[in-house]
Amino acid sequence: MRIVRAAGVTDTGRRRLRNEDAFICEPPLFAVADGMGGARAGEVAARLAAAALEEAGAEAKGEQAVAELIVEANRRIWERAIADPATAGMGTTVTAALVDGDSGTVAIGHVGDSRAYLLRDGTLSQLTTDHSLVAELVSSGVLTPEEAERHPQRSAITRALGTEPTVEVEVFTIAGRTGDVFLICSDGVSVMLSDEQILAALESAEREPVAAAEALVAAANARGGEDNITVVLFELAEGDTPPAEAAPAGVVDSAREVAATPATAAEPEPALGETSEVAAPPAELQRHGAGPGGRFSALALIVVVVVVGALVLYWGITK
């Protein structure tokens, strides 16, 4: 089993001023982390998680390896939060998929409410179960799935990396088939779009990962873009796994540029005490920072302030 196509993209959305998501799109490892915390702590947590996974991802195989990578990410985030008061209370979700070309399987590790889906034979299936308050209420019969979608606490998670010294990782393995398309996304997608809308976006892009990733971002933004939006997709087919240095075609980063090598948002995290002053990387290197939504919001605010100031000055002169 081999990975024939893959793509990863992240966008700030329409309501947030910065992006606290991170992703990895480096075959055979794919992951999405959705950070949380004050100041820029959520961004730090997500980057720490991505960096921990990326370091050993290429050599890892199977459920145990995925779980160990996520546990190591939890340790790093927890220790950073203890050492740096500016990041206290930070955490992140993480959902990671590790493809084993020899066995034809995909090992998935999961903490939080970033989701993994599988598109197979025209049917979209949610593979992960959200570690969230509403998911537990649905499981216990207190809420229906439809009520959960409208619940005001639908984004409250019950498990995350970095909030405790240890973490329980949910792991499982899927046997891959030719034509399978795996999707990993932050809740900026799953909260804004129903499963039917996600499937429609994938099918409208004819399952091509780059186009599908862009279609999902556009659809989530069209419905409000209330959170950061991150999407990673990859497609499987029968055949030998290509050499490690060979990148699958069509990998895209957050700057919307098709890259010749796999994209990753695992940038160096800020040093201790620098959480609130992290400089954004140059646009050509940026795979994690504010997307178009953040820039638009800031520009709109500046325009409003200038217009209001001019009106006040004109009113004073005429009086």
VEXLOZA-443186 format. One record per atom (N, C-alpha, C, CB): x, y, z. Coordinates in steps of 0.2 Angstrom, whole numbers, plus 5000, padded with zeros to 4 digits. Glycine has a CB too. Layout:
! VEXLOZA-443186
XYZ...
***
This chain:
! VEXLOZA-443186
500449945000500050005000500450065000499550005006500350114996500750174996500250234996501150174989500550294997500250354998500350394991500450405003499750404987499850424980499750504980499350394976499350534984499250604984499150624991498750624979499350684993499250715000499250784999499750685005498950825004498850895005498750915012498350925000499050975014498851005020498751075019499450985025498251105022498151175022497851205029497751195016498051265030497751295036497551365035498251295042497051385038496851455037496551485044496251455032496651555045496451585051495751585052496751655051495351585046494551585047494351665047494351555054493751675048493451745048493351775054492851735044493451745060493351775066493951785071492851735070494451745069495051745074495651795070495351675074496051825075496551865072497251825071496651925077497251765074497851725073497751655073498351745079498151615070498051545069498451505075498351525062498051465078498351425084498351345082497951435090498251335075498251265073498951255070497751255067499151185070499751165067499551105063500351155072499951085058499851025055500550995052499351035049500450925051501050895048500750855042501350845053501150865036500950825030501650795027500550865025501850755031502550725029502450645029503150745034502250615023502250545023502850505026502150525015502650455030502050425031501650455037502150355032501850515039501450545045501050605043502050565050500450605046500050655045499650675052499450645039499550745053499350755060499050825059499850755065498550845064498250905065498250925073497550915062498450975075498451005082498151065082499151005085497651075087497251135088497351165095496451125087497751215095498051235102497451285105498651275101497551285112497151325116497551355122496551285119497351415124497651445129497751525128498351415130497851565133497851635133498451655129497851665140498551725127499051755124499151715117499651755128499751685116499951645110500051575113500551675106499851555119500051495122499751435118499851495129499151445115498851395111499351375105498151405109499551425102500051415096500651385098500151485093500951395104501551365106501351295108501751395113500851275111500651205112500551165106500051205116500251195101500151155094500851145091499651195090501251195091501951185088502351135091502251255087502351135098502651085102502451015100502651105109501851005100501550945098501750925091500750945098501750965086501950945079502650935079501751005075503050975083503750955083503950885086504151015086503650875091503750805094503550745090503350805101503050755086502750705082503250695076502050715079503450755073503850755067504550725068503950825064504850735074505550715075505650635074505750725082505150595076505250525075504750495070505150495082504250535067503750505063503950465058503350565061504450485054504650445048504950375050505250475044505150365056505450295058504950255062506050305062504350285064503850255068503350205064503450305072503150155067502650115064502150085070502950055061501550085068501050055072500750095078501349995075500250065081499850105086500250125092499250055089500750075094501150095100501550155099501550035102501850155093502350215091501950275091502650195084501350275088500950335088500750365095500250325084500550315099500350335106501050355110500150275110501550335109502150355112502350425110502750305111502250435103502450505101501950555104502350505093501350545105500850585107500950595115500150565106501150545118501350555125501950595126501450485129502450585122503050635122502850705121503550605117502450715116502150785115501850815121501650785109501450775124501150795131501650815136500650735133502150775136502650785141503050855140503150735142503150865134503550935132503050995133503750925125502450985132501951045133501851055140501251035129501751005144501751005151502351045154501550945154502951015153503551045156503651115154504151005154503451135147503551205145503051245149503351205138502451225150501951265154502151275161501251235154502551225164502751235171503351285171503051165174503751275166504351325166504251395164504951295161503751405160503551475157502851495160503651475150502851535165502151555167501751585162502251605173502051615156501651645151501251595147502051685146501451535148501051485144500651435149501551435140500551455155500251415160499551395157500251445167499351335158498651315156498551305148498151375158499051305145499051295137498951215136499651315134498651205130498551135128498351135121497951105133498251075119498151065111497850995110498751075107497350995105497150925103497650905098496450935099497650835097498050815091497750745089498750795094497750745082497450685079498050665074496750685076498350605074498850585070498750525066499550585074498950515060498850455056499550435054498350465050499750375055500450345053500250285048500850325059500550295042500450245037500950195036500350275030500850125037501350075036501250045029501250025042501650065025501550035018501649965017502050065013502049935022502149855021501549815023502749845026501249845028500649805031499949835028500549805038500049895024499449915021498949945027499049865017499149965032498749985038498950065039498849945044498450095043498450165045498350165053498050215041498850175057498750185064498550255066499450165068498050265069497850335071497850335079497050345069498150395081498150415088497750485089498850425091497350485094496850545095496850565102496250515092496850635103496650665109496350725108497350675114495750735110495350795109494750795104495850855107494650845100494050845096494250865089493550895098494950865087495150865080494950795077495850885079494650785071494450725069494750695063493650735067494650625063494950585057494350555054495450535059494250565047493750535043494050485038493350595040493650445035493850405030493350405024493950325032493550425018493050415012493250355008493150485008492750315008492850245005492250225001493050185010492350214995491750194991491150244991491550124993491350304991490850354991490450364998490250334986490750335003490450345010490950375014490150275013490750425018491150465023491050435030491050535022491550415033491450385040491850425045491550315040491650445050492050475056492350425060491550525060493050425060493450375063493550385070494050365059493650445072493750465079493150485083494250515079493150475089492650495094492850565097492350445098492550615097492750675100492750665108492250735099493350685111493450695118493150755120494150685120492450765121492150825122491550815126491950865115491250865129490650865134490050845130490550935137489950865124489350855120489350775118489250895115489950755116490050685114489850635119490750675111490050655125489850615131489150615132490250635137488850675132488150685133487750645127487950755133487950645121487650605116487750525117487950615109488350505119488450435121488050415126489150425123487850455131487450435137486750445136487650475143486550465130485850475128485550545130485450425131485850585133485650645136485450695130486150685141485850695125485750735119485750695113486350785118485350715108485350685101485950715097484650695098486150685092486750715088486550785085486850665082485850795084485650855081485650905086484950845078485450895093485550935098486250955100485150915104486750905099487450915100487750975096487850855100487450975089487751015084487551085086487451005078487051095090486851165092486951185099486051175091487251135103487451155110487951205111487651085113487851255116488351305117488951285119488051355121489051225122489651195124489951145120489551165131489751145113489951095109490751095108489651105102491051145109491851155108492251135115492051215106491851125120492151105127492451035127491651115133493151035127493450965126493550935133494050965122493550875134493750835140494450805141493150785142494750815135495450785135495850825131495450705133496450835133496950875128497650865130496850955129498150885126498850875128499050935132499250865121499450925137499850975140499451005146499951025136498850985148498451005153498650965160497751005152498850905159499050865164499750825163498450805165500050805168500750775167500650705162501050755173500150675162500050615158499350625154500050555163499350585149498750585145498550515142498850635139497950505142497650445139497550455131497050415142497950415127497850415120497450365117498550415117496950385113496550335110496850315103495850365108496950245102497350225096496950165093498050205098496950165087496650105083496950105076495950115083496850045073497150035066496650025061497649985066496750055055496250045049496650005044495950105047496349955041496649925035496449965029496449845035497049985025496850025020496649985014497550065018496350025009496149995003496350044997495349975002496450024991496550064985495950114985496650024979496150184984495550234983495350264990495050204980495550234996495450265002495650335002495650225008495250385005495550455006495450465013495150505002495950485017495850495024495950575025496450465028495450595029495450665031495550675038494750695029496050725040496150745047495950825047496850725050495550845052495450915052495350945059494750925048495351005060495251035066494451055067495651105067494251075073493551085073493251145070493351085081493751185067493551235063493151215056494151275061493351145055492951115049492351075052493451065045492451035057491850995059491351025062492150935063491451085066490951125069490551165063491151175074490851185058490551225053490151185048491051275050490351125047490151085041489851015044490651075036489250995041489050935043489450875039488250925041489350815041489650765037489450765030489450695040488850785028488550785021488950835018487850795021489050895021489350955018490150935016489251015022490450905021491150885020491150835014491350845027490750785014490750735008490650775002490150685009490150825002490050864995490650894993489450904996490950924998491650964996492150914993491851005002492250854996492650814994492550784987492750754998491850774986491650744979491650794974490950714980491550864976491550914971492250924968491250984974492750914973493450914971493750854967493850934977493250804966493450734963493950704967493650744956493950714974494350674979495150694978494250604978495250744974495950764973496150804979496050804966496650784983496850814990496950894990497450784992497250914985497450994985496751024984497951014980496351014979495751044978495251034983495451014971495250974986494750954991494950994998494850874993495551004999495751045005495551115004496551035006495651144999495451214997494651214998495751234991494351164995493651164995493351165002493351104991493651125006493351125013493551185017493751065017494151225016494251285019493751335017494951305017493651335010493151385007492451375010493151385000492251315011491551295013491451315021491451225012492051305025491951325032491951395032492551295035492351435028492351505029491651535026492951535024491351505021490751525019490151525024490551485012490251475029489751465034489951505040489651395035490451545040490551595045491351595047490151575051491651535046492351535048492551555055492751575043492151525060492151555067492851535070491551525070493151485068493851465071494351455065493651395075494951435068495451415063495251355059496151415067495451345053495251295049495951255046494851315043495951195048496551155046496351085043497051145052496651075037496451005034497050975031495951025028497050905032497550865030497250805026498150845035497450795020497150735017497650695014496650755011497550625013498050585009497650525006498550555013497850505000497550444997497950384996497250474990497650324997498050264997497950224990497950225003498450184988498350144982498750084983498450174976498650024980499049974980499749984977498649914977500249954979500849964976501449974982500850024972502049974979502649984984502650054986503249954981502850064993502950124995503550154992503050125003503450224990504050254986504650274991503850324983505250284989505750304993505550354998506350314989505950365003505750415008505850485006506150405015506350495001506450564999505950584994507150564997505550534991505150554986504450584989504950494981504250644987503650674989503050654985503750744990502450644988501950634984501750694980501350604988501450694974501250754971500650794974501050734964500650854973500150894976500050904983499550864974500650924986500650944993500651024994501250914997500151044998500051114998500151145005499351134995500451205006500551235012500051285014501251255013500051315020499551365021499651435017499651385029500151445013500151505009499851485002500951525008499551425001499151404995499651394990498651464994500251374991500751364986500851294985501451404987500851264979500951194979501751184980500751164972501851134984502551124986502851064983502651124994503451054982503750994979503950944984504451014975503950964991504050924996503550925001504750945000503450875006502850885010502850945015502850815015502250965016502251025020502151005028501651075018502351055032502351045039502251115043502851005042501851115048501851175052502251175058501051185053502651125059503051115065503651165065503351045065503551225066504051275066504451275073503851345064505051305074505351315080504851355085506051345080504751325091504351365096504751425099504151315101504351475102504751535105505051515111504251585106505651545113505951535119505551555125506651575119505851535131505451545137505351625137505851515143504851645140504651715141504551755135505251745144504451725129504351755122503651745120504851745118503251715123502651685121502151745117502251655126502151805120501751855118502051895112501551905123502751885111503051925106503351875100503651955109503051825098503351785093503251815086502951715093503751825083503751855076503551805071504451885074503051825067502851785061503351775056502251815058503451715054503951695049503751735042504051625047504251745038504151775031503551735028504751775027503251775023502651745020502851675016502351795015503451675013503551615009503751555013504151635004503851565019504051515024503451495029504651525028502951535029502451535034501951475032502051595034501951425037501451365036501051365042501851305035500951415046500651405052500251475055501051385058500551535053500251595056499651615053500751645054499451675054498851705052498651695044498751785054498051675043497851665036497551725033497451605035497251725028496851785025496351815029496551755018495951765033495451795037495751845042495151735041496351825045496651875050496851935047497151835054497151935042497351995038496752045037497751985032496252015034495652045032495352085038495152005029495252045044494952075050495352135052494952025055496052125052496452185055496352245050497152165055496352235044496352295039495652325040496452265032495152285041494452315041494452355048493952265042494752335053494752375059495152445058495052335065495652445055496052505053495652555049496752485050495352525044494852565040494352605044494552525034494052565048493452585053493752645057493152535057494252635060494552685065494752745061495252655068495052745055495152805051494552845049495552785045494052805047493452835045493052875051492952785042493052835056492752865062493052935064492652815068493752925064494152985066494053045062494852965066493953035055493853085050493153115051493953055043492653075053492053105054491953145060491553045055492353125066492353165072492653225071492753125077493253225067493653295065493153335061494253275062492853315056492353355052491853385056492153315046491553345060490953365065491253425069490653305069491853415072492153465076492253535072492753445079492453525066492653585062491953625060492953575056491453585058490853615056490453645062490453565053490553625068490253655074490653715076490253605080
***
